[in-house]
């Protein structure tokens, strides 16, 4: 069985209180933002599946 690997993984890091988005983990840590105020959204893009393969 072939294992599917994600095409792309997109992680968005933002502040729950201010809505400010950060490019990296280090960015919010250097600004002194408590981790409790951090929101991480992870979007996984998978390759399309061939649901109706052609048969011979």
mmCIF file of the N, C-alpha and C atoms, coordinates in Angstrom:
data_MODEL
# 
_entry.id   MODEL 
# 
loop_
_atom_site.group_PDB 
_atom_site.id 
_atom_site.type_symbol 
_atom_site.label_atom_id 
_atom_site.label_alt_id 
_atom_site.label_comp_id 
_atom_site.label_asym_id 
_atom_site.label_entity_id 
_atom_site.label_seq_id 
_atom_site.pdbx_PDB_ins_code 
_atom_site.Cartn_x 
_atom_site.Cartn_y 
_atom_site.Cartn_z 
_atom_site.occupancy 
_atom_site.B_iso_or_equiv 
_atom_site.pdbx_formal_charge 
_atom_site.auth_seq_id 
_atom_site.auth_comp_id 
_atom_site.auth_asym_id 
_atom_site.auth_atom_id 
_atom_site.pdbx_PDB_model_num 
ATOM 1   N N  . UNK A 1 1  ? 0.842   -1.185 0.000   1.00 0.00 ? 1  UNK A N  1 
ATOM 2   C CA . UNK A 1 1  ? 0.000   0.000  0.000   1.00 0.00 ? 1  UNK A CA 1 
ATOM 3   C C  . UNK A 1 1  ? 0.888   1.249  0.000   1.00 0.00 ? 1  UNK A C  1 
ATOM 4   N N  . UNK A 1 2  ? 0.556   2.196  -0.840  1.00 0.00 ? 2  UNK A N  1 
ATOM 5   C CA . UNK A 1 2  ? 1.336   3.423  -0.954  1.00 0.00 ? 2  UNK A CA 1 
ATOM 6   C C  . UNK A 1 2  ? 0.923   4.417  0.126   1.00 0.00 ? 2  UNK A C  1 
ATOM 7   N N  . UNK A 1 3  ? 1.904   5.039  0.760   1.00 0.00 ? 3  UNK A N  1 
ATOM 8   C CA . UNK A 1 3  ? 1.630   6.036  1.783   1.00 0.00 ? 3  UNK A CA 1 
ATOM 9   C C  . UNK A 1 3  ? 1.534   7.406  1.140   1.00 0.00 ? 3  UNK A C  1 
ATOM 10  N N  . UNK A 1 4  ? 0.467   8.134  1.455   1.00 0.00 ? 4  UNK A N  1 
ATOM 11  C CA . UNK A 1 4  ? 0.303   9.488  0.928   1.00 0.00 ? 4  UNK A CA 1 
ATOM 12  C C  . UNK A 1 4  ? 1.078   10.476 1.786   1.00 0.00 ? 4  UNK A C  1 
ATOM 13  N N  . UNK A 1 5  ? 1.800   11.342 1.146   1.00 0.00 ? 5  UNK A N  1 
ATOM 14  C CA . UNK A 1 5  ? 2.542   12.380 1.854   1.00 0.00 ? 5  UNK A CA 1 
ATOM 15  C C  . UNK A 1 5  ? 1.892   13.720 1.528   1.00 0.00 ? 5  UNK A C  1 
ATOM 16  N N  . UNK A 1 6  ? 1.830   14.623 2.507   1.00 0.00 ? 6  UNK A N  1 
ATOM 17  C CA . UNK A 1 6  ? 1.218   15.926 2.236   1.00 0.00 ? 6  UNK A CA 1 
ATOM 18  C C  . UNK A 1 6  ? 2.014   16.714 1.202   1.00 0.00 ? 6  UNK A C  1 
ATOM 19  N N  . UNK A 1 7  ? 1.287   17.452 0.365   1.00 0.00 ? 7  UNK A N  1 
ATOM 20  C CA . UNK A 1 7  ? 1.930   18.338 -0.603  1.00 0.00 ? 7  UNK A CA 1 
ATOM 21  C C  . UNK A 1 7  ? 2.569   19.520 0.107   1.00 0.00 ? 7  UNK A C  1 
ATOM 22  N N  . UNK A 1 8  ? 1.820   20.059 1.078   1.00 0.00 ? 8  UNK A N  1 
ATOM 23  C CA . UNK A 1 8  ? 2.285   21.255 1.768   1.00 0.00 ? 8  UNK A CA 1 
ATOM 24  C C  . UNK A 1 8  ? 1.640   21.315 3.143   1.00 0.00 ? 8  UNK A C  1 
ATOM 25  N N  . UNK A 1 9  ? 2.399   21.823 4.126   1.00 0.00 ? 9  UNK A N  1 
ATOM 26  C CA . UNK A 1 9  ? 1.871   22.048 5.467   1.00 0.00 ? 9  UNK A CA 1 
ATOM 27  C C  . UNK A 1 9  ? 2.066   23.527 5.781   1.00 0.00 ? 9  UNK A C  1 
ATOM 28  N N  . UNK A 1 10 ? 0.966   24.221 6.074   1.00 0.00 ? 10 UNK A N  1 
ATOM 29  C CA . UNK A 1 10 ? 1.022   25.659 6.354   1.00 0.00 ? 10 UNK A CA 1 
ATOM 30  C C  . UNK A 1 10 ? 0.636   25.876 7.811   1.00 0.00 ? 10 UNK A C  1 
ATOM 31  N N  . UNK A 1 11 ? 1.545   26.478 8.579   1.00 0.00 ? 11 UNK A N  1 
ATOM 32  C CA . UNK A 1 11 ? 1.267   26.784 9.983   1.00 0.00 ? 11 UNK A CA 1 
ATOM 33  C C  . UNK A 1 11 ? 1.164   28.289 10.143  1.00 0.00 ? 11 UNK A C  1 
ATOM 34  N N  . UNK A 1 12 ? 0.050   28.736 10.723  1.00 0.00 ? 12 UNK A N  1 
ATOM 35  C CA . UNK A 1 12 ? -0.149  30.156 10.997  1.00 0.00 ? 12 UNK A CA 1 
ATOM 36  C C  . UNK A 1 12 ? -0.124  30.340 12.506  1.00 0.00 ? 12 UNK A C  1 
ATOM 37  N N  . UNK A 1 13 ? 0.740   31.242 12.973  1.00 0.00 ? 13 UNK A N  1 
ATOM 38  C CA . UNK A 1 13 ? 0.862   31.519 14.405  1.00 0.00 ? 13 UNK A CA 1 
ATOM 39  C C  . UNK A 1 13 ? 0.311   32.918 14.635  1.00 0.00 ? 13 UNK A C  1 
ATOM 40  N N  . UNK A 1 14 ? -0.656  33.043 15.548  1.00 0.00 ? 14 UNK A N  1 
ATOM 41  C CA . UNK A 1 14 ? -1.233  34.358 15.815  1.00 0.00 ? 14 UNK A CA 1 
ATOM 42  C C  . UNK A 1 14 ? -1.510  34.533 17.300  1.00 0.00 ? 14 UNK A C  1 
ATOM 43  N N  . UNK A 1 15 ? -1.734  35.795 17.680  1.00 0.00 ? 15 UNK A N  1 
ATOM 44  C CA . UNK A 1 15 ? -2.026  36.151 19.058  1.00 0.00 ? 15 UNK A CA 1 
ATOM 45  C C  . UNK A 1 15 ? -3.535  36.137 19.242  1.00 0.00 ? 15 UNK A C  1 
ATOM 46  N N  . UNK A 1 16 ? -4.019  35.388 20.232  1.00 0.00 ? 16 UNK A N  1 
ATOM 47  C CA . UNK A 1 16 ? -5.454  35.285 20.477  1.00 0.00 ? 16 UNK A CA 1 
ATOM 48  C C  . UNK A 1 16 ? -6.081  36.632 20.855  1.00 0.00 ? 16 UNK A C  1 
ATOM 49  N N  . UNK A 1 17 ? -5.349  37.463 21.589  1.00 0.00 ? 17 UNK A N  1 
ATOM 50  C CA . UNK A 1 17 ? -5.910  38.733 22.073  1.00 0.00 ? 17 UNK A CA 1 
ATOM 51  C C  . UNK A 1 17 ? -5.831  39.839 21.031  1.00 0.00 ? 17 UNK A C  1 
ATOM 52  N N  . UNK A 1 18 ? -4.687  39.963 20.341  1.00 0.00 ? 18 UNK A N  1 
ATOM 53  C CA . UNK A 1 18 ? -4.502  41.090 19.420  1.00 0.00 ? 18 UNK A CA 1 
ATOM 54  C C  . UNK A 1 18 ? -4.735  40.717 17.961  1.00 0.00 ? 18 UNK A C  1 
ATOM 55  N N  . UNK A 1 19 ? -4.670  39.430 17.638  1.00 0.00 ? 19 UNK A N  1 
ATOM 56  C CA . UNK A 1 19 ? -4.827  38.997 16.258  1.00 0.00 ? 19 UNK A CA 1 
ATOM 57  C C  . UNK A 1 19 ? -3.555  39.131 15.432  1.00 0.00 ? 19 UNK A C  1 
ATOM 58  N N  . UNK A 1 20 ? -2.473  39.617 16.052  1.00 0.00 ? 20 UNK A N  1 
ATOM 59  C CA . UNK A 1 20 ? -1.197  39.784 15.346  1.00 0.00 ? 20 UNK A CA 1 
ATOM 60  C C  . UNK A 1 20 ? -0.671  38.420 14.911  1.00 0.00 ? 20 UNK A C  1 
ATOM 61  N N  . UNK A 1 21 ? -0.182  38.346 13.664  1.00 0.00 ? 21 UNK A N  1 
ATOM 62  C CA . UNK A 1 21 ? 0.390   37.100 13.152  1.00 0.00 ? 21 UNK A CA 1 
ATOM 63  C C  . UNK A 1 21 ? 1.901   37.158 13.219  1.00 0.00 ? 21 UNK A C  1 
ATOM 64  N N  . UNK A 1 22 ? 2.509   35.996 13.509  1.00 0.00 ? 22 UNK A N  1 
ATOM 65  C CA . UNK A 1 22 ? 3.961   35.881 13.617  1.00 0.00 ? 22 UNK A CA 1 
ATOM 66  C C  . UNK A 1 22 ? 4.462   34.901 12.565  1.00 0.00 ? 22 UNK A C  1 
ATOM 67  N N  . UNK A 1 23 ? 5.619   35.202 12.000  1.00 0.00 ? 23 UNK A N  1 
ATOM 68  C CA . UNK A 1 23 ? 6.194   34.347 10.958  1.00 0.00 ? 23 UNK A CA 1 
ATOM 69  C C  . UNK A 1 23 ? 6.869   33.103 11.548  1.00 0.00 ? 23 UNK A C  1 
ATOM 70  N N  . UNK A 1 24 ? 7.457   33.238 12.749  1.00 0.00 ? 24 UNK A N  1 
ATOM 71  C CA . UNK A 1 24 ? 8.182   32.127 13.364  1.00 0.00 ? 24 UNK A CA 1 
ATOM 72  C C  . UNK A 1 24 ? 7.862   32.036 14.856  1.00 0.00 ? 24 UNK A C  1 
ATOM 73  N N  . UNK A 1 25 ? 8.227   30.903 15.442  1.00 0.00 ? 25 UNK A N  1 
ATOM 74  C CA . UNK A 1 25 ? 8.076   30.714 16.898  1.00 0.00 ? 25 UNK A CA 1 
ATOM 75  C C  . UNK A 1 25 ? 8.935   31.737 17.651  1.00 0.00 ? 25 UNK A C  1 
ATOM 76  N N  . UNK A 1 26 ? 10.142  31.984 17.137  1.00 0.00 ? 26 UNK A N  1 
ATOM 77  C CA . UNK A 1 26 ? 11.074  32.887 17.815  1.00 0.00 ? 26 UNK A CA 1 
ATOM 78  C C  . UNK A 1 26 ? 10.526  34.315 17.879  1.00 0.00 ? 26 UNK A C  1 
ATOM 79  N N  . UNK A 1 27 ? 9.769   34.715 16.852  1.00 0.00 ? 27 UNK A N  1 
ATOM 80  C CA . UNK A 1 27 ? 9.260   36.090 16.804  1.00 0.00 ? 27 UNK A CA 1 
ATOM 81  C C  . UNK A 1 27 ? 8.370   36.416 17.999  1.00 0.00 ? 27 UNK A C  1 
ATOM 82  N N  . UNK A 1 28 ? 7.397   35.535 18.311  1.00 0.00 ? 28 UNK A N  1 
ATOM 83  C CA . UNK A 1 28 ? 6.524   35.838 19.443  1.00 0.00 ? 28 UNK A CA 1 
ATOM 84  C C  . UNK A 1 28 ? 7.239   35.648 20.770  1.00 0.00 ? 28 UNK A C  1 
ATOM 85  N N  . UNK A 1 29 ? 8.208   34.719 20.803  1.00 0.00 ? 29 UNK A N  1 
ATOM 86  C CA . UNK A 1 29 ? 8.957   34.510 22.050  1.00 0.00 ? 29 UNK A CA 1 
ATOM 87  C C  . UNK A 1 29 ? 9.816   35.722 22.386  1.00 0.00 ? 29 UNK A C  1 
ATOM 88  N N  . UNK A 1 30 ? 10.440  36.343 21.376  1.00 0.00 ? 30 UNK A N  1 
ATOM 89  C CA . UNK A 1 30 ? 11.285  37.517 21.635  1.00 0.00 ? 30 UNK A CA 1 
ATOM 90  C C  . UNK A 1 30 ? 10.452  38.734 22.024  1.00 0.00 ? 30 UNK A C  1 
ATOM 91  N N  . UNK A 1 31 ? 9.178   38.741 21.647  1.00 0.00 ? 31 UNK A N  1 
ATOM 92  C CA . UNK A 1 31 ? 8.301   39.858 22.024  1.00 0.00 ? 31 UNK A CA 1 
ATOM 93  C C  . UNK A 1 31 ? 7.708   39.669 23.419  1.00 0.00 ? 31 UNK A C  1 
ATOM 94  N N  . UNK A 1 32 ? 7.999   38.524 24.046  1.00 0.00 ? 32 UNK A N  1 
ATOM 95  C CA . UNK A 1 32 ? 7.534   38.279 25.418  1.00 0.00 ? 32 UNK A CA 1 
ATOM 96  C C  . UNK A 1 32 ? 6.061   37.933 25.516  1.00 0.00 ? 32 UNK A C  1 
ATOM 97  N N  . UNK A 1 33 ? 5.478   37.411 24.469  1.00 0.00 ? 33 UNK A N  1 
ATOM 98  C CA . UNK A 1 33 ? 4.062   37.033 24.480  1.00 0.00 ? 33 UNK A CA 1 
ATOM 99  C C  . UNK A 1 33 ? 3.917   35.692 25.206  1.00 0.00 ? 33 UNK A C  1 
ATOM 100 N N  . UNK A 1 34 ? 3.013   35.607 26.189  1.00 0.00 ? 34 UNK A N  1 
ATOM 101 C CA . UNK A 1 34 ? 2.818   34.328 26.881  1.00 0.00 ? 34 UNK A CA 1 
ATOM 102 C C  . UNK A 1 34 ? 2.256   33.270 25.928  1.00 0.00 ? 34 UNK A C  1 
ATOM 103 N N  . UNK A 1 35 ? 2.692   32.028 26.091  1.00 0.00 ? 35 UNK A N  1 
ATOM 104 C CA . UNK A 1 35 ? 2.248   30.963 25.189  1.00 0.00 ? 35 UNK A CA 1 
ATOM 105 C C  . UNK A 1 35 ? 0.736   30.740 25.260  1.00 0.00 ? 35 UNK A C  1 
ATOM 106 N N  . UNK A 1 36 ? 0.122   31.077 26.386  1.00 0.00 ? 36 UNK A N  1 
ATOM 107 C CA . UNK A 1 36 ? -1.325  30.917 26.532  1.00 0.00 ? 36 UNK A CA 1 
ATOM 108 C C  . UNK A 1 36 ? -2.094  31.811 25.550  1.00 0.00 ? 36 UNK A C  1 
ATOM 109 N N  . UNK A 1 37 ? -1.450  32.873 25.053  1.00 0.00 ? 37 UNK A N  1 
ATOM 110 C CA . UNK A 1 37 ? -2.103  33.791 24.109  1.00 0.00 ? 37 UNK A CA 1 
ATOM 111 C C  . UNK A 1 37 ? -1.820  33.425 22.649  1.00 0.00 ? 37 UNK A C  1 
ATOM 112 N N  . UNK A 1 38 ? -1.079  32.338 22.437  1.00 0.00 ? 38 UNK A N  1 
ATOM 113 C CA . UNK A 1 38 ? -0.686  31.961 21.074  1.00 0.00 ? 38 UNK A CA 1 
ATOM 114 C C  . UNK A 1 38 ? -1.658  30.931 20.506  1.00 0.00 ? 38 UNK A C  1 
ATOM 115 N N  . UNK A 1 39 ? -2.029  31.159 19.248  1.00 0.00 ? 39 UNK A N  1 
ATOM 116 C CA . UNK A 1 39 ? -2.900  30.229 18.526  1.00 0.00 ? 39 UNK A CA 1 
ATOM 117 C C  . UNK A 1 39 ? -2.126  29.720 17.314  1.00 0.00 ? 39 UNK A C  1 
ATOM 118 N N  . UNK A 1 40 ? -2.147  28.406 17.123  1.00 0.00 ? 40 UNK A N  1 
ATOM 119 C CA . UNK A 1 40 ? -1.481  27.803 15.962  1.00 0.00 ? 40 UNK A CA 1 
ATOM 120 C C  . UNK A 1 40 ? -2.532  27.114 15.107  1.00 0.00 ? 40 UNK A C  1 
ATOM 121 N N  . UNK A 1 41 ? -2.620  27.544 13.853  1.00 0.00 ? 41 UNK A N  1 
ATOM 122 C CA . UNK A 1 41 ? -3.518  26.894 12.892  1.00 0.00 ? 41 UNK A CA 1 
ATOM 123 C C  . UNK A 1 41 ? -2.642  26.139 11.906  1.00 0.00 ? 41 UNK A C  1 
ATOM 124 N N  . UNK A 1 42 ? -2.915  24.855 11.734  1.00 0.00 ? 42 UNK A N  1 
ATOM 125 C CA . UNK A 1 42 ? -2.134  24.036 10.815  1.00 0.00 ? 42 UNK A CA 1 
ATOM 126 C C  . UNK A 1 42 ? -3.057  23.570 9.696   1.00 0.00 ? 42 UNK A C  1 
ATOM 127 N N  . UNK A 1 43 ? -2.654  23.885 8.463   1.00 0.00 ? 43 UNK A N  1 
ATOM 128 C CA . UNK A 1 43 ? -3.427  23.490 7.287   1.00 0.00 ? 43 UNK A CA 1 
ATOM 129 C C  . UNK A 1 43 ? -2.559  22.523 6.481   1.00 0.00 ? 43 UNK A C  1 
ATOM 130 N N  . UNK A 1 44 ? -3.084  21.317 6.245   1.00 0.00 ? 44 UNK A N  1 
ATOM 131 C CA . UNK A 1 44 ? -2.342  20.302 5.508   1.00 0.00 ? 44 UNK A CA 1 
ATOM 132 C C  . UNK A 1 44 ? -2.977  20.155 4.130   1.00 0.00 ? 44 UNK A C  1 
ATOM 133 N N  . UNK A 1 45 ? -2.184  20.369 3.088   1.00 0.00 ? 45 UNK A N  1 
ATOM 134 C CA . UNK A 1 45 ? -2.649  20.226 1.715   1.00 0.00 ? 45 UNK A CA 1 
ATOM 135 C C  . UNK A 1 45 ? -2.195  18.842 1.221   1.00 0.00 ? 45 UNK A C  1 
ATOM 136 N N  . UNK A 1 46 ? -3.155  18.009 0.869   1.00 0.00 ? 46 UNK A N  1 
ATOM 137 C CA . UNK A 1 46 ? -2.855  16.659 0.407   1.00 0.00 ? 46 UNK A CA 1 
ATOM 138 C C  . UNK A 1 46 ? -2.965  16.600 -1.111  1.00 0.00 ? 46 UNK A C  1 
ATOM 139 N N  . UNK A 1 47 ? -2.227  15.689 -1.743  1.00 0.00 ? 47 UNK A N  1 
ATOM 140 C CA . UNK A 1 47 ? -2.371  15.527 -3.189  1.00 0.00 ? 47 UNK A CA 1 
ATOM 141 C C  . UNK A 1 47 ? -3.767  14.991 -3.509  1.00 0.00 ? 47 UNK A C  1 
ATOM 142 N N  . UNK A 1 48 ? -4.260  15.318 -4.686  1.00 0.00 ? 48 UNK A N  1 
ATOM 143 C CA . UNK A 1 48 ? -5.597  14.852 -5.053  1.00 0.00 ? 48 UNK A CA 1 
ATOM 144 C C  . UNK A 1 48 ? -5.576  13.331 -5.258  1.00 0.00 ? 48 UNK A C  1 
ATOM 145 N N  . UNK A 1 49 ? -6.690  12.717 -4.942  1.00 0.00 ? 49 UNK A N  1 
ATOM 146 C CA . UNK A 1 49 ? -6.833  11.275 -5.073  1.00 0.00 ? 49 UNK A CA 1 
ATOM 147 C C  . UNK A 1 49 ? -7.586  10.947 -6.345  1.00 0.00 ? 49 UNK A C  1 
ATOM 148 N N  . UNK A 1 50 ? -7.185  9.893  -7.001  1.00 0.00 ? 50 UNK A N  1 
ATOM 149 C CA . UNK A 1 50 ? -7.887  9.425  -8.180  1.00 0.00 ? 50 UNK A CA 1 
ATOM 150 C C  . UNK A 1 50 ? -8.973  8.458  -7.700  1.00 0.00 ? 50 UNK A C  1 
ATOM 151 N N  . UNK A 1 51 ? -10.184 8.982  -7.491  1.00 0.00 ? 51 UNK A N  1 
ATOM 152 C CA . UNK A 1 51 ? -11.242 8.170  -6.925  1.00 0.00 ? 51 UNK A CA 1 
ATOM 153 C C  . UNK A 1 51 ? -11.860 7.199  -7.929  1.00 0.00 ? 51 UNK A C  1 
ATOM 154 N N  . UNK A 1 52 ? -11.748 7.525  -9.204  1.00 0.00 ? 52 UNK A N  1 
ATOM 155 C CA . UNK A 1 52 ? -12.311 6.668  -10.233 1.00 0.00 ? 52 UNK A CA 1 
ATOM 156 C C  . UNK A 1 52 ? -11.214 6.296  -11.243 1.00 0.00 ? 52 UNK A C  1 
ATOM 157 N N  . UNK A 1 53 ? -10.336 5.377  -10.843 1.00 0.00 ? 53 UNK A N  1 
ATOM 158 C CA . UNK A 1 53 ? -9.233  5.013  -11.752 1.00 0.00 ? 53 UNK A CA 1 
ATOM 159 C C  . UNK A 1 53 ? -9.775  4.332  -13.011 1.00 0.00 ? 53 UNK A C  1 
ATOM 160 N N  . UNK A 1 54 ? -9.082  4.527  -14.086 1.00 0.00 ? 54 UNK A N  1 
ATOM 161 C CA . UNK A 1 54 ? -9.451  3.904  -15.355 1.00 0.00 ? 54 UNK A CA 1 
ATOM 162 C C  . UNK A 1 54 ? -9.076  2.422  -15.311 1.00 0.00 ? 54 UNK A C  1 
ATOM 163 N N  . UNK A 1 55 ? -9.967  1.584  -15.772 1.00 0.00 ? 55 UNK A N  1 
ATOM 164 C CA . UNK A 1 55 ? -9.674  0.148  -15.838 1.00 0.00 ? 55 UNK A CA 1 
ATOM 165 C C  . UNK A 1 55 ? -9.569  -0.264 -17.299 1.00 0.00 ? 55 UNK A C  1 
ATOM 166 N N  . UNK A 1 56 ? -8.786  -1.275 -17.515 1.00 0.00 ? 56 UNK A N  1 
ATOM 167 C CA . UNK A 1 56 ? -8.605  -1.745 -18.897 1.00 0.00 ? 56 UNK A CA 1 
ATOM 168 C C  . UNK A 1 56 ? -9.637  -2.775 -19.280 1.00 0.00 ? 56 UNK A C  1 
# 
